Amino acid sequence: MAHCKSAVKRLRTSTEANLRNRSRISEIKTVEKKFRAAVAGNDNAAAASALKEVVSCLDKAAKVGTIHSNKAANKKSQLDKLFQTLAK
């Protein structure tokens, strides 16, 4: 357990940030699974809306620092490529 005041505060804030980051990452995974299910089911409209939602979640997470911006860009590219295979 931390002894000084600043260490106690740092422990508290890092715990809160950890919970926020876990929540955001979990949301990204859930929306991505929904997108992949729509692609697997050949549902173009559902896949398009799910892709838009995934991209939004990734951008928000990258903006606040939950994930690295390059990781968000790579994931968006990967999912867009998957969506393009559905269009063919």
C-alpha positions as CSV (number, residue, x, y, z in Angstrom):
1,M,0.0,0.0,0.0
2,A,1.2,3.5,-0.8
3,H,2.3,5.7,2.0
4,C,2.6,9.3,0.7
5,K,-0.3,11.4,-0.4
6,S,0.7,11.6,-4.1
7,A,1.2,7.9,-4.4
8,V,-2.3,7.2,-2.9
9,K,-3.8,9.6,-5.5
10,R,-1.8,8.1,-8.3
11,L,-3.0,4.6,-7.3
12,R,-6.6,5.9,-7.3
13,T,-6.4,7.7,-10.6
14,S,-4.6,4.8,-12.4
15,T,-7.3,2.4,-11.1
16,E,-10.0,4.6,-12.5
17,A,-8.2,5.0,-15.8
18,N,-7.7,1.2,-16.0
19,L,-11.5,0.7,-15.6
20,R,-12.3,3.2,-18.3
21,N,-9.8,1.7,-20.7
22,R,-11.1,-1.8,-20.1
23,S,-14.6,-0.6,-20.8
24,R,-13.6,1.0,-24.0
25,I,-11.6,-2.0,-25.2
26,S,-14.5,-4.3,-24.3
27,E,-16.9,-2.1,-26.3
28,I,-14.5,-2.2,-29.3
29,K,-14.3,-6.0,-29.2
30,T,-18.1,-6.3,-28.9
31,V,-18.8,-4.0,-31.9
32,E,-16.1,-5.7,-33.9
33,K,-17.7,-9.1,-33.3
34,K,-21.0,-7.7,-34.4
35,F,-19.4,-6.5,-37.6
36,R,-17.7,-9.8,-38.3
37,A,-21.0,-11.6,-37.7
38,A,-22.7,-9.4,-40.2
39,V,-20.0,-10.0,-42.8
40,A,-20.2,-13.7,-42.2
41,G,-23.9,-13.6,-42.7
42,N,-23.5,-11.6,-45.9
43,D,-25.7,-8.8,-44.6
44,N,-24.4,-5.7,-46.4
45,A,-26.5,-3.1,-44.6
46,A,-25.8,-4.4,-41.1
47,A,-22.1,-4.7,-41.9
48,A,-22.0,-1.1,-43.2
49,S,-23.6,0.3,-40.1
50,A,-21.5,-1.9,-37.8
51,L,-18.3,-0.8,-39.6
52,K,-19.2,2.8,-39.0
53,E,-19.7,2.1,-35.3
54,V,-16.4,0.2,-35.0
55,V,-14.5,3.0,-36.7
56,S,-16.1,5.5,-34.4
57,C,-15.2,3.5,-31.3
58,L,-11.6,3.1,-32.5
59,D,-11.2,6.8,-33.2
60,K,-12.5,7.7,-29.7
61,A,-10.2,5.2,-28.1
62,A,-7.2,6.4,-30.0
63,K,-8.1,10.1,-29.3
64,V,-8.0,9.6,-25.5
65,G,-5.0,7.3,-25.5
66,T,-6.7,4.0,-24.7
67,I,-5.1,2.4,-27.8
68,H,-2.3,3.7,-30.0
69,S,-3.4,5.7,-33.1
70,N,-1.5,3.4,-35.4
71,K,-3.2,0.4,-33.9
72,A,-6.6,2.1,-34.6
73,A,-5.5,2.9,-38.2
74,N,-4.4,-0.7,-38.8
75,K,-7.6,-2.2,-37.4
76,K,-9.7,0.2,-39.4
77,S,-7.8,-0.8,-42.6
78,Q,-8.2,-4.5,-41.8
79,L,-11.9,-4.2,-41.2
80,D,-12.5,-2.1,-44.3
81,K,-10.6,-4.6,-46.4
82,L,-12.9,-7.3,-44.9
83,F,-16.0,-5.2,-45.8
84,Q,-14.7,-4.8,-49.4
85,T,-14.7,-8.6,-49.8
86,L,-18.4,-8.5,-49.0
87,A,-19.1,-6.0,-51.7
88,K,-17.6,-8.3,-54.4
